[in-house]
Amino acid sequence: MPPEMTFDYGSETPAPLYTSPSYLLSCIRLRSGRVKLFNFRARLFDLSQRAEAIPQHRPKQHVVCLHHFDRPMKLYRHLDGRNRRESSAKGDVAFLPADAPTMLRLGKDDPNQILSYSYLVFEADYLAELALSNGIGRPLDFVPAFATPNPVLHEIAAALTSAPGIKDPAANLFVESLFNAAAARILQNYAEVRYPLSGPARLTDYQVRAAIDYIQDHLQDSLNLASISRAAGLSEFHFARLFKAATGVTPFQFVTHVRMARAKELLRKTRLPISEIAERVGYQKPGHFSDRFRAVSGCGPDAYRKSVARGASRCDCDHSSSGIRP
């Protein structure tokens, strides 16, 4: 085996010599598989043996290593010509740029200690394309980073891990907003750019109105961040952050709130069946609509309609705020 092999961190079927399928808890594919989030869990003893089998190598992709260790863990890392003995704990992140020589060895702690960790893996050309499409010019050099605390990236990765469980047609808005936040954080922290990572300071009133009008006109459709940001005349990379600054909520939260408000209006003013109301506000599965309505309002759509029919000035079970949480 050559001393500096190229290692494919994005492979979902790695050679048994290097990892065991039983270590992998989940793999979340983003951007048509050009970005992946792998979540792992393994015994220190088993992981040490696998790490010893991997010599110094060059990652094929950019790799964000997220450590979820319950207690500090000793690591010996070689990264782009530098060596460091690390004491890493939960909340730490290391960044391995594509093609930067690296090697990892684990300390001799309790061999039965269970280690949880994640890799957020970007295909080598993806971040450069993303930066270029948002006005960040070349050259774009990524800087290796040993393990240091980065709680924001950890929170984003945890939210991305939970995203597949969200049974909502606007879940893609939630995922896209999280992904753009992660990409912005990575470019800010680990890239040397010719131009500062910046965009418009705020959305204009016209842009906010254009985005809201687009959402209200397309509630029945599968809304995505690209189409909403395009209606506002802005790239999706900056849009989610600026939209929240302007409205106080994320695009996902806003879309959910508008859909539930429209559903309540239809429940009050029409005799349409629940299934048709669900479809009119973008839910193909009535069960998912009912679950979301109940989470937002504190009661199901049938109970809401009956309460209104009794002449209550406000639904007895309507304790909604804005329906903003996934």
BAKOLTOR-994309 format. One record per residue (C-alpha): residue number from 1; residue in three letters; x, y negated, z. Coordinates in Angstrom, 3 decimals, padded with zeros to 6 digits, always signed. Each point is the difference from the previous one (the first is absolute). Example, Ala and Ser with C-alpha at 12.3 -4.5 7.8 and 13.67 -1.06 7.14 Angstrom:
BEGIN
<titor n="1" res="ALA" xx="+012.300" yy="+004.500" zz="+007.800"/>
<titor n="2" res="SER" xx="+001.370" yy="-003.440" zz="-000.660"/>
END
This chain:
BEGIN
<titor n="1" res="MET" xx="+000.000" yy="+000.000" zz="+000.000"/>
<titor n="2" res="PRO" xx="+001.521" yy="-003.382" zz="-000.968"/>
<titor n="3" res="PRO" xx="+001.083" yy="-002.258" zz="+002.879"/>
<titor n="4" res="GLU" xx="-002.466" yy="-002.717" zz="-000.976"/>
<titor n="5" res="MET" xx="-003.042" yy="+001.688" zz="-001.400"/>
<titor n="6" res="THR" xx="-003.128" yy="-001.947" zz="-000.894"/>
<titor n="7" res="PHE" xx="-002.786" yy="+000.850" zz="+002.426"/>
<titor n="8" res="ASP" xx="-003.655" yy="-000.276" zz="-001.006"/>
<titor n="9" res="TYR" xx="-001.833" yy="-001.329" zz="+003.064"/>
<titor n="10" res="GLY" xx="-003.213" yy="-000.231" zz="-002.002"/>
<titor n="11" res="SER" xx="-000.252" yy="+003.705" zz="-000.798"/>
<titor n="12" res="GLU" xx="-003.056" yy="+001.672" zz="+001.475"/>
<titor n="13" res="THR" xx="+001.595" yy="+003.437" zz="-000.488"/>
<titor n="14" res="PRO" xx="+003.603" yy="-000.369" zz="+001.269"/>
<titor n="15" res="ALA" xx="+002.387" yy="+002.939" zz="+000.003"/>
<titor n="16" res="PRO" xx="-000.481" yy="+002.215" zz="+003.092"/>
<titor n="17" res="LEU" xx="+003.643" yy="-000.601" zz="+000.900"/>
<titor n="18" res="TYR" xx="-000.769" yy="-003.638" zz="+000.768"/>
<titor n="19" res="THR" xx="-003.424" yy="+000.005" zz="+001.608"/>
<titor n="20" res="SER" xx="-002.871" yy="+002.254" zz="+000.983"/>
<titor n="21" res="PRO" xx="-003.562" yy="-000.557" zz="-001.208"/>
<titor n="22" res="SER" xx="-001.119" yy="+000.499" zz="+003.596"/>
<titor n="23" res="TYR" xx="+001.730" yy="-003.273" zz="+000.933"/>
<titor n="24" res="LEU" xx="-002.227" yy="-002.026" zz="-002.317"/>
<titor n="25" res="LEU" xx="-003.189" yy="-001.277" zz="+001.643"/>
<titor n="26" res="SER" xx="-001.267" yy="-002.097" zz="-002.890"/>
<titor n="27" res="CYS" xx="+000.974" yy="-001.641" zz="-003.279"/>
<titor n="28" res="ILE" xx="-001.861" yy="-003.116" zz="-001.111"/>
<titor n="29" res="ARG" xx="+000.467" yy="-001.030" zz="-003.629"/>
<titor n="30" res="LEU" xx="-000.189" yy="-003.654" zz="-000.940"/>
<titor n="31" res="ARG" xx="+000.340" yy="-001.850" zz="-003.289"/>
<titor n="32" res="SER" xx="-000.532" yy="+003.112" zz="-002.135"/>
<titor n="33" res="GLY" xx="+002.588" yy="+001.926" zz="+002.000"/>
<titor n="34" res="ARG" xx="+002.787" yy="-002.551" zz="-000.465"/>
<titor n="35" res="VAL" xx="-000.185" yy="-000.653" zz="+003.740"/>
<titor n="36" res="LYS" xx="-000.521" yy="+002.756" zz="+002.569"/>
<titor n="37" res="LEU" xx="-000.341" yy="+000.119" zz="+003.767"/>
<titor n="38" res="PHE" xx="+001.202" yy="+003.275" zz="+001.532"/>
<titor n="39" res="ASN" xx="-000.732" yy="+000.782" zz="+003.670"/>
<titor n="40" res="PHE" xx="+002.085" yy="+002.689" zz="+001.697"/>
<titor n="41" res="ARG" xx="+000.206" yy="+001.785" zz="+003.350"/>
<titor n="42" res="ALA" xx="+002.672" yy="+002.538" zz="+000.972"/>
<titor n="43" res="ARG" xx="+002.096" yy="+001.393" zz="+002.847"/>
<titor n="44" res="LEU" xx="+003.381" yy="-001.669" zz="+000.431"/>
<titor n="45" res="PHE" xx="+001.772" yy="+003.363" zz="-000.341"/>
<titor n="46" res="ASP" xx="-001.646" yy="+000.784" zz="-003.333"/>
<titor n="47" res="LEU" xx="+000.463" yy="-003.518" zz="-001.295"/>
<titor n="48" res="SER" xx="+003.679" yy="-000.033" zz="+000.960"/>
<titor n="49" res="GLN" xx="+000.620" yy="+003.171" zz="-001.983"/>
<titor n="50" res="ARG" xx="-001.676" yy="-001.479" zz="-003.075"/>
<titor n="51" res="ALA" xx="+001.910" yy="-003.280" zz="+000.365"/>
<titor n="52" res="GLU" xx="+003.316" yy="+001.871" zz="+000.212"/>
<titor n="53" res="ALA" xx="-000.826" yy="+001.641" zz="-003.337"/>
<titor n="54" res="ILE" xx="-000.254" yy="-003.361" zz="-001.781"/>
<titor n="55" res="PRO" xx="+003.432" yy="-001.513" zz="-000.777"/>
<titor n="56" res="GLN" xx="+000.658" yy="-003.625" zz="-000.751"/>
<titor n="57" res="HIS" xx="-002.357" yy="-000.886" zz="-002.834"/>
<titor n="58" res="ARG" xx="-001.566" yy="-002.835" zz="-001.967"/>
<titor n="59" res="PRO" xx="-003.769" yy="-000.427" zz="+000.364"/>
<titor n="60" res="LYS" xx="-001.839" yy="+000.047" zz="-003.303"/>
<titor n="61" res="GLN" xx="-002.565" yy="-002.449" zz="+001.435"/>
<titor n="62" res="HIS" xx="-000.113" yy="-002.880" zz="+002.480"/>
<titor n="63" res="VAL" xx="-000.849" yy="+001.594" zz="+003.367"/>
<titor n="64" res="VAL" xx="-001.457" yy="-001.653" zz="+003.086"/>
<titor n="65" res="CYS" xx="+000.616" yy="+002.324" zz="+002.977"/>
<titor n="66" res="LEU" xx="-002.469" yy="-000.524" zz="+002.844"/>
<titor n="67" res="HIS" xx="+000.825" yy="+001.580" zz="+003.354"/>
<titor n="68" res="HIS" xx="-002.812" yy="+000.985" zz="+002.379"/>
<titor n="69" res="PHE" xx="+002.201" yy="+001.593" zz="+002.674"/>
<titor n="70" res="ASP" xx="-001.582" yy="+000.117" zz="+003.470"/>
<titor n="71" res="ARG" xx="+003.359" yy="-000.633" zz="+001.643"/>
<titor n="72" res="PRO" xx="+003.334" yy="-001.368" zz="-001.272"/>
<titor n="73" res="MET" xx="+001.796" yy="+002.353" zz="-002.376"/>
<titor n="74" res="LYS" xx="+003.696" yy="-000.009" zz="-000.881"/>
<titor n="75" res="LEU" xx="+000.724" yy="-000.116" zz="-003.731"/>
<titor n="76" res="TYR" xx="+003.253" yy="-000.145" zz="-001.948"/>
<titor n="77" res="ARG" xx="-000.568" yy="-001.741" zz="-003.305"/>
<titor n="78" res="HIS" xx="+002.288" yy="-000.739" zz="-002.919"/>
<titor n="79" res="LEU" xx="-001.452" yy="-002.676" zz="-002.251"/>
<titor n="80" res="ASP" xx="+001.666" yy="-001.626" zz="-003.005"/>
<titor n="81" res="GLY" xx="+003.537" yy="+000.340" zz="+001.322"/>
<titor n="82" res="ARG" xx="-000.799" yy="-000.833" zz="+003.622"/>
<titor n="83" res="ASN" xx="-000.406" yy="+002.334" zz="+002.978"/>
<titor n="84" res="ARG" xx="-002.080" yy="-000.621" zz="+003.077"/>
<titor n="85" res="ARG" xx="-001.050" yy="+001.901" zz="+003.098"/>
<titor n="86" res="GLU" xx="-003.622" yy="-000.958" zz="+000.565"/>
<titor n="87" res="SER" xx="-002.330" yy="+000.377" zz="+002.946"/>
<titor n="88" res="SER" xx="-003.333" yy="-000.155" zz="-001.763"/>
<titor n="89" res="ALA" xx="-003.478" yy="+000.029" zz="+001.473"/>
<titor n="90" res="LYS" xx="-003.632" yy="-000.444" zz="-000.931"/>
<titor n="91" res="GLY" xx="-000.514" yy="-003.073" zz="-002.161"/>
<titor n="92" res="ASP" xx="+003.414" yy="+000.056" zz="-001.684"/>
<titor n="93" res="VAL" xx="+000.466" yy="-000.166" zz="-003.757"/>
<titor n="94" res="ALA" xx="+003.033" yy="+000.745" zz="-002.171"/>
<titor n="95" res="PHE" xx="+000.170" yy="-000.915" zz="-003.684"/>
<titor n="96" res="LEU" xx="+001.847" yy="+002.145" zz="-002.552"/>
<titor n="97" res="PRO" xx="+000.292" yy="-001.699" zz="-003.406"/>
<titor n="98" res="ALA" xx="-000.022" yy="+002.176" zz="-003.086"/>
<titor n="99" res="ASP" xx="+003.493" yy="+001.160" zz="-000.964"/>
<titor n="100" res="ALA" xx="+001.620" yy="-001.170" zz="+003.270"/>
<titor n="101" res="PRO" xx="+002.107" yy="+002.872" zz="+001.449"/>
<titor n="102" res="THR" xx="-001.480" yy="+001.280" zz="+003.254"/>
<titor n="103" res="MET" xx="+000.172" yy="+002.888" zz="+002.435"/>
<titor n="104" res="LEU" xx="-001.768" yy="+000.692" zz="+003.299"/>
<titor n="105" res="ARG" xx="+000.904" yy="+002.201" zz="+002.939"/>
<titor n="106" res="LEU" xx="-002.076" yy="+000.420" zz="+003.167"/>
<titor n="107" res="GLY" xx="+001.250" yy="-000.125" zz="+003.565"/>
<titor n="108" res="LYS" xx="+000.108" yy="+002.935" zz="+002.414"/>
<titor n="109" res="ASP" xx="-003.100" yy="-000.828" zz="+002.010"/>
<titor n="110" res="ASP" xx="-002.621" yy="+002.497" zz="+001.192"/>
<titor n="111" res="PRO" xx="-000.218" yy="+002.444" zz="-002.951"/>
<titor n="112" res="ASN" xx="-003.717" yy="+000.515" zz="+000.652"/>
<titor n="113" res="GLN" xx="-000.773" yy="-003.691" zz="-000.141"/>
<titor n="114" res="ILE" xx="-002.699" yy="-000.711" zz="-002.589"/>
<titor n="115" res="LEU" xx="+000.846" yy="-002.812" zz="-002.409"/>
<titor n="116" res="SER" xx="-002.561" yy="-001.882" zz="-002.064"/>
<titor n="117" res="TYR" xx="+001.139" yy="-002.170" zz="-002.880"/>
<titor n="118" res="SER" xx="-001.158" yy="-001.349" zz="-003.351"/>
<titor n="119" res="TYR" xx="+001.521" yy="-000.902" zz="-003.355"/>
<titor n="120" res="LEU" xx="-001.524" yy="-002.766" zz="-002.104"/>
<titor n="121" res="VAL" xx="+001.523" yy="+000.735" zz="-003.404"/>
<titor n="122" res="PHE" xx="+000.056" yy="-002.404" zz="-002.956"/>
<titor n="123" res="GLU" xx="+001.117" yy="+001.074" zz="-003.471"/>
<titor n="124" res="ALA" xx="+003.194" yy="-001.907" zz="-000.777"/>
<titor n="125" res="ASP" xx="-001.451" yy="-002.287" zz="-002.643"/>
<titor n="126" res="TYR" xx="-003.327" yy="-000.684" zz="+001.697"/>
<titor n="127" res="LEU" xx="+001.005" yy="-002.685" zz="+002.514"/>
<titor n="128" res="ALA" xx="+002.014" yy="-001.834" zz="-002.655"/>
<titor n="129" res="GLU" xx="-003.002" yy="+000.007" zz="-002.348"/>
<titor n="130" res="LEU" xx="-002.279" yy="-001.160" zz="+002.816"/>
<titor n="131" res="ALA" xx="+002.346" yy="-002.840" zz="+000.895"/>
<titor n="132" res="LEU" xx="+000.439" yy="-001.063" zz="-003.619"/>
<titor n="133" res="SER" xx="-003.744" yy="-000.033" zz="-000.628"/>
<titor n="134" res="ASN" xx="-000.377" yy="-002.385" zz="+002.928"/>
<titor n="135" res="GLY" xx="+002.617" yy="-002.534" zz="-001.029"/>
<titor n="136" res="ILE" xx="+002.983" yy="+001.452" zz="+001.860"/>
<titor n="137" res="GLY" xx="+002.820" yy="+000.087" zz="-002.537"/>
<titor n="138" res="ARG" xx="+002.962" yy="+002.274" zz="-000.395"/>
<titor n="139" res="PRO" xx="+002.541" yy="+000.832" zz="+001.241"/>
<titor n="140" res="LEU" xx="-001.831" yy="+001.822" zz="+002.773"/>
<titor n="141" res="ASP" xx="+002.434" yy="+001.779" zz="+002.305"/>
<titor n="142" res="PHE" xx="-001.285" yy="+002.193" zz="+002.809"/>
<titor n="143" res="VAL" xx="+001.973" yy="-000.047" zz="+003.233"/>
<titor n="144" res="PRO" xx="+000.498" yy="+003.192" zz="+002.068"/>
<titor n="145" res="ALA" xx="-001.188" yy="-000.317" zz="+003.593"/>
<titor n="146" res="PHE" xx="+000.668" yy="+002.177" zz="+003.035"/>
<titor n="147" res="ALA" xx="-002.850" yy="+000.719" zz="+002.430"/>
<titor n="148" res="THR" xx="-001.433" yy="-003.154" zz="+001.550"/>
<titor n="149" res="PRO" xx="-003.473" yy="-000.771" zz="+001.431"/>
<titor n="150" res="ASN" xx="-002.667" yy="-000.904" zz="-002.556"/>
<titor n="151" res="PRO" xx="-003.402" yy="+000.403" zz="+001.654"/>
<titor n="152" res="VAL" xx="-001.864" yy="-001.624" zz="-002.901"/>
<titor n="153" res="LEU" xx="+001.081" yy="+002.667" zz="-002.500"/>
<titor n="154" res="HIS" xx="-000.917" yy="+002.679" zz="+002.530"/>
<titor n="155" res="GLU" xx="-003.492" yy="-001.441" zz="+000.409"/>
<titor n="156" res="ILE" xx="-000.437" yy="-000.130" zz="-003.769"/>
<titor n="157" res="ALA" xx="+001.189" yy="+003.594" zz="-000.429"/>
<titor n="158" res="ALA" xx="-002.367" yy="+001.189" zz="+002.746"/>
<titor n="159" res="ALA" xx="-002.906" yy="-001.777" zz="-001.682"/>
<titor n="160" res="LEU" xx="+000.920" yy="+001.473" zz="-003.392"/>
<titor n="161" res="THR" xx="+000.090" yy="+003.461" zz="+001.585"/>
<titor n="162" res="SER" xx="-003.535" yy="-000.448" zz="+001.330"/>
<titor n="163" res="ALA" xx="-001.362" yy="-001.514" zz="-003.231"/>
<titor n="164" res="PRO" xx="-001.000" yy="+003.282" zz="-001.739"/>
<titor n="165" res="GLY" xx="-002.519" yy="+000.566" zz="+002.796"/>
<titor n="166" res="ILE" xx="-001.905" yy="-003.207" zz="-000.786"/>
<titor n="167" res="LYS" xx="-003.213" yy="+001.005" zz="-001.775"/>
<titor n="168" res="ASP" xx="-000.744" yy="-003.305" zz="-001.617"/>
<titor n="169" res="PRO" xx="+000.051" yy="-001.184" zz="-003.621"/>
<titor n="170" res="ALA" xx="+002.097" yy="-003.001" zz="+001.078"/>
<titor n="171" res="ALA" xx="+002.678" yy="+002.223" zz="+001.571"/>
<titor n="172" res="ASN" xx="+002.240" yy="-000.665" zz="-003.004"/>
<titor n="173" res="LEU" xx="-000.030" yy="-003.705" zz="+000.938"/>
<titor n="174" res="PHE" xx="+001.204" yy="+000.954" zz="+003.471"/>
<titor n="175" res="VAL" xx="+002.811" yy="+002.157" zz="-001.417"/>
<titor n="176" res="GLU" xx="+001.050" yy="-002.540" zz="-002.653"/>
<titor n="177" res="SER" xx="+000.173" yy="-002.816" zz="+002.542"/>
<titor n="178" res="LEU" xx="+002.108" yy="+002.144" zz="+002.332"/>
<titor n="179" res="PHE" xx="+002.293" yy="+001.049" zz="-002.814"/>
<titor n="180" res="ASN" xx="+000.604" yy="-003.577" zz="-001.119"/>
<titor n="181" res="ALA" xx="+000.757" yy="-000.995" zz="+003.591"/>
<titor n="182" res="ALA" xx="+002.551" yy="+002.829" zz="+000.219"/>
<titor n="183" res="ALA" xx="+001.612" yy="-000.917" zz="-003.338"/>
<titor n="184" res="ALA" xx="+000.260" yy="-003.669" zz="+001.010"/>
<titor n="185" res="ARG" xx="+001.575" yy="+000.984" zz="+003.305"/>
<titor n="186" res="ILE" xx="+002.552" yy="+002.234" zz="-001.719"/>
<titor n="187" res="LEU" xx="+000.958" yy="-002.654" zz="-002.548"/>
<titor n="188" res="GLN" xx="+000.350" yy="-002.577" zz="+002.768"/>
<titor n="189" res="ASN" xx="+002.086" yy="+002.212" zz="+002.286"/>
<titor n="190" res="TYR" xx="+002.074" yy="+002.156" zz="-002.307"/>
<titor n="191" res="ALA" xx="+000.489" yy="-001.830" zz="-003.300"/>
<titor n="192" res="GLU" xx="+002.336" yy="-002.781" zz="-001.043"/>
<titor n="193" res="VAL" xx="-001.920" yy="-002.003" zz="-002.576"/>
<titor n="194" res="ARG" xx="+000.916" yy="-002.877" zz="-002.271"/>
<titor n="195" res="TYR" xx="-003.189" yy="-001.843" zz="+000.919"/>
<titor n="196" res="PRO" xx="-001.686" yy="-000.036" zz="+003.410"/>
<titor n="197" res="LEU" xx="-002.927" yy="+002.373" zz="+000.484"/>
<titor n="198" res="SER" xx="-002.757" yy="-002.559" zz="-000.095"/>
<titor n="199" res="GLY" xx="-003.283" yy="-000.834" zz="-001.648"/>
<titor n="200" res="PRO" xx="-002.760" yy="-002.561" zz="+000.305"/>
<titor n="201" res="ALA" xx="-000.328" yy="-001.417" zz="+003.500"/>
<titor n="202" res="ARG" xx="-003.769" yy="+000.499" zz="-000.010"/>
<titor n="203" res="LEU" xx="-002.979" yy="+000.819" zz="-002.159"/>
<titor n="204" res="THR" xx="-001.825" yy="-003.002" zz="-001.407"/>
<titor n="205" res="ASP" xx="-003.702" yy="-000.362" zz="+000.703"/>
<titor n="206" res="TYR" xx="-000.619" yy="+000.902" zz="-003.640"/>
<titor n="207" res="GLN" xx="+002.028" yy="+003.221" zz="+000.316"/>
<titor n="208" res="VAL" xx="-001.842" yy="+001.022" zz="+003.179"/>
<titor n="209" res="ARG" xx="-003.360" yy="-000.670" zz="-001.654"/>
<titor n="210" res="ALA" xx="+001.023" yy="+001.875" zz="-003.159"/>
<titor n="211" res="ALA" xx="+001.051" yy="+003.057" zz="+002.049"/>
<titor n="212" res="ILE" xx="-003.195" yy="-000.039" zz="+002.069"/>
<titor n="213" res="ASP" xx="-002.188" yy="-000.443" zz="-003.083"/>
<titor n="214" res="TYR" xx="+001.737" yy="+002.942" zz="-001.681"/>
<titor n="215" res="ILE" xx="-000.543" yy="+002.204" zz="+003.062"/>
<titor n="216" res="GLN" xx="-003.686" yy="-000.923" zz="+000.261"/>
<titor n="217" res="ASP" xx="-000.553" yy="+000.580" zz="-003.723"/>
<titor n="218" res="HIS" xx="+001.666" yy="+003.441" zz="+000.063"/>
<titor n="219" res="LEU" xx="-001.162" yy="+001.550" zz="+003.281"/>
<titor n="220" res="GLN" xx="-001.304" yy="+003.033" zz="-001.870"/>
<titor n="221" res="ASP" xx="+003.381" yy="+000.598" zz="-001.625"/>
<titor n="222" res="SER" xx="+003.173" yy="+001.556" zz="+001.320"/>
<titor n="223" res="LEU" xx="+001.750" yy="-003.210" zz="+001.014"/>
<titor n="224" res="ASN" xx="+003.782" yy="-000.092" zz="+000.074"/>
<titor n="225" res="LEU" xx="+002.579" yy="-002.559" zz="+001.016"/>
<titor n="226" res="ALA" xx="+001.279" yy="-000.509" zz="-003.536"/>
<titor n="227" res="SER" xx="-003.392" yy="-001.034" zz="-001.389"/>
<titor n="228" res="ILE" xx="-000.856" yy="-002.313" zz="+002.911"/>
<titor n="229" res="SER" xx="+003.404" yy="-001.696" zz="-000.043"/>
<titor n="230" res="ARG" xx="-000.230" yy="-000.365" zz="-003.780"/>
<titor n="231" res="ALA" xx="-003.331" yy="-001.816" zz="+000.411"/>
<titor n="232" res="ALA" xx="+001.802" yy="-002.433" zz="+002.329"/>
<titor n="233" res="GLY" xx="+002.849" yy="-000.440" zz="-002.506"/>
<titor n="234" res="LEU" xx="+002.649" yy="+001.474" zz="+002.306"/>
<titor n="235" res="SER" xx="+002.116" yy="+003.130" zz="+000.224"/>
<titor n="236" res="GLU" xx="-001.226" yy="+002.651" zz="+002.417"/>
<titor n="237" res="PHE" xx="+003.429" yy="-000.058" zz="+001.667"/>
<titor n="238" res="HIS" xx="-000.797" yy="-003.371" zz="+001.619"/>
<titor n="239" res="PHE" xx="-003.793" yy="+000.035" zz="-000.122"/>
<titor n="240" res="ALA" xx="-000.885" yy="+002.191" zz="+003.000"/>
<titor n="241" res="ARG" xx="+002.121" yy="-002.034" zz="+002.427"/>
<titor n="242" res="LEU" xx="-001.323" yy="-003.337" zz="-001.294"/>
<titor n="243" res="PHE" xx="-003.606" yy="+001.235" zz="-000.042"/>
<titor n="244" res="LYS" xx="+000.216" yy="+000.958" zz="+003.661"/>
<titor n="245" res="ALA" xx="+001.556" yy="-003.373" zz="+000.845"/>
<titor n="246" res="ALA" xx="-002.895" yy="-001.742" zz="-001.775"/>
<titor n="247" res="THR" xx="-002.899" yy="+002.125" zz="+001.289"/>
<titor n="248" res="GLY" xx="+001.268" yy="+001.551" zz="+003.229"/>
<titor n="249" res="VAL" xx="-000.550" yy="+003.556" zz="-001.263"/>
<titor n="250" res="THR" xx="+001.645" yy="+002.362" zz="-002.482"/>
<titor n="251" res="PRO" xx="-001.548" yy="+000.705" zz="-003.423"/>
<titor n="252" res="PHE" xx="-001.100" yy="+003.429" zz="+001.271"/>
<titor n="253" res="GLN" xx="-001.685" yy="-001.540" zz="+003.023"/>
<titor n="254" res="PHE" xx="-001.665" yy="-002.701" zz="-002.071"/>
<titor n="255" res="VAL" xx="-001.341" yy="+002.426" zz="-002.617"/>
<titor n="256" res="THR" xx="-001.387" yy="+002.268" zz="+002.722"/>
<titor n="257" res="HIS" xx="-001.691" yy="-002.958" zz="+001.706"/>
<titor n="258" res="VAL" xx="-001.589" yy="-001.219" zz="-003.259"/>
<titor n="259" res="ARG" xx="-001.188" yy="+003.513" zz="-000.894"/>
<titor n="260" res="MET" xx="-001.604" yy="+000.493" zz="+003.392"/>
<titor n="261" res="ALA" xx="-001.641" yy="-003.431" zz="-000.126"/>
<titor n="262" res="ARG" xx="-001.474" yy="+000.803" zz="-003.434"/>
<titor n="263" res="ALA" xx="-001.166" yy="+003.397" zz="+001.260"/>
<titor n="264" res="LYS" xx="-001.780" yy="-001.594" zz="+002.971"/>
<titor n="265" res="GLU" xx="-001.732" yy="-002.435" zz="-002.345"/>
<titor n="266" res="LEU" xx="-001.225" yy="+002.863" zz="-002.178"/>
<titor n="267" res="LEU" xx="-001.136" yy="+001.967" zz="+003.063"/>
<titor n="268" res="ARG" xx="-002.000" yy="-002.987" zz="+001.250"/>
<titor n="269" res="LYS" xx="-001.511" yy="-001.143" zz="-003.281"/>
<titor n="270" res="THR" xx="-000.542" yy="+003.161" zz="-002.046"/>
<titor n="271" res="ARG" xx="-001.284" yy="+003.548" zz="+000.355"/>
<titor n="272" res="LEU" xx="+002.863" yy="+001.439" zz="-002.034"/>
<titor n="273" res="PRO" xx="+001.219" yy="+003.417" zz="+001.193"/>
<titor n="274" res="ILE" xx="+003.228" yy="+000.011" zz="+001.997"/>
<titor n="275" res="SER" xx="+001.803" yy="+001.865" zz="-002.794"/>
<titor n="276" res="GLU" xx="-000.769" yy="-002.766" zz="-002.511"/>
<titor n="277" res="ILE" xx="+001.025" yy="-002.745" zz="+002.401"/>
<titor n="278" res="ALA" xx="+003.253" yy="+001.864" zz="+000.598"/>
<titor n="279" res="GLU" xx="+000.668" yy="+000.104" zz="-003.742"/>
<titor n="280" res="ARG" xx="-000.845" yy="-003.687" zz="-000.443"/>
<titor n="281" res="VAL" xx="+002.656" yy="-000.991" zz="+002.517"/>
<titor n="282" res="GLY" xx="+002.680" yy="+002.294" zz="-001.390"/>
<titor n="283" res="TYR" xx="-000.401" yy="+003.267" zz="+001.901"/>
<titor n="284" res="GLN" xx="-000.376" yy="+003.097" zz="-002.169"/>
<titor n="285" res="LYS" xx="-000.593" yy="+002.206" zz="+003.033"/>
<titor n="286" res="PRO" xx="-002.929" yy="-001.048" zz="+002.243"/>
<titor n="287" res="GLY" xx="+001.623" yy="+001.763" zz="+002.947"/>
<titor n="288" res="HIS" xx="+003.086" yy="-002.215" zz="-000.226"/>
<titor n="289" res="PHE" xx="-002.239" yy="-003.058" zz="-000.246"/>
<titor n="290" res="SER" xx="-001.964" yy="+001.023" zz="+003.104"/>
<titor n="291" res="ASP" xx="+003.208" yy="+000.639" zz="+001.946"/>
<titor n="292" res="ARG" xx="+001.404" yy="-003.413" zz="-000.918"/>
<titor n="293" res="PHE" xx="-003.308" yy="-001.762" zz="+000.696"/>
<titor n="294" res="ARG" xx="-000.183" yy="+001.651" zz="+003.418"/>
<titor n="295" res="ALA" xx="+003.615" yy="-000.954" zz="+000.798"/>
<titor n="296" res="VAL" xx="-000.689" yy="-003.624" zz="-000.925"/>
<titor n="297" res="SER" xx="-003.505" yy="-000.421" zz="+001.428"/>
<titor n="298" res="GLY" xx="-000.191" yy="+002.478" zz="+002.847"/>
<titor n="299" res="CYS" xx="-002.884" yy="+001.859" zz="-001.635"/>
<titor n="300" res="GLY" xx="-000.805" yy="+001.818" zz="-003.226"/>
<titor n="301" res="PRO" xx="-001.792" yy="-001.649" zz="-002.950"/>
<titor n="302" res="ASP" xx="-003.296" yy="+001.802" zz="+000.796"/>
<titor n="303" res="ALA" xx="+000.044" yy="-001.265" zz="+003.576"/>
<titor n="304" res="TYR" xx="+000.817" yy="-003.507" zz="-001.201"/>
<titor n="305" res="ARG" xx="-002.932" yy="+000.000" zz="-002.440"/>
<titor n="306" res="LYS" xx="-002.426" yy="+001.307" zz="+002.667"/>
<titor n="307" res="SER" xx="+001.155" yy="-002.627" zz="+002.470"/>
<titor n="308" res="VAL" xx="-000.595" yy="-002.760" zz="-002.553"/>
<titor n="309" res="ALA" xx="-003.409" yy="+001.475" zz="-000.842"/>
<titor n="310" res="ARG" xx="-000.994" yy="-000.254" zz="+003.679"/>
<titor n="311" res="GLY" xx="+000.425" yy="-003.730" zz="-000.362"/>
<titor n="312" res="ALA" xx="+003.121" yy="-000.299" zz="+002.128"/>
<titor n="313" res="SER" xx="+001.769" yy="-003.281" zz="-000.591"/>
<titor n="314" res="ARG" xx="+003.246" yy="+001.929" zz="-000.015"/>
<titor n="315" res="CYS" xx="+000.677" yy="+003.706" zz="-000.309"/>
<titor n="316" res="ASP" xx="+000.160" yy="+001.534" zz="+003.487"/>
<titor n="317" res="CYS" xx="+003.115" yy="+001.902" zz="-000.962"/>
<titor n="318" res="ASP" xx="+001.644" yy="-002.666" zz="-002.143"/>
<titor n="319" res="HIS" xx="+003.151" yy="-000.774" zz="+001.950"/>
<titor n="320" res="SER" xx="+002.129" yy="-000.702" zz="-003.057"/>
<titor n="321" res="SER" xx="+002.661" yy="-002.635" zz="-000.104"/>
<titor n="322" res="SER" xx="+001.307" yy="+000.045" zz="-003.540"/>
<titor n="323" res="GLY" xx="+000.454" yy="+003.691" zz="-000.675"/>
<titor n="324" res="ILE" xx="+003.679" yy="-000.554" zz="-000.439"/>
<titor n="325" res="ARG" xx="+001.596" yy="+003.139" zz="+001.347"/>
<titor n="326" res="PRO" xx="+000.692" yy="+003.058" zz="-002.124"/>
END
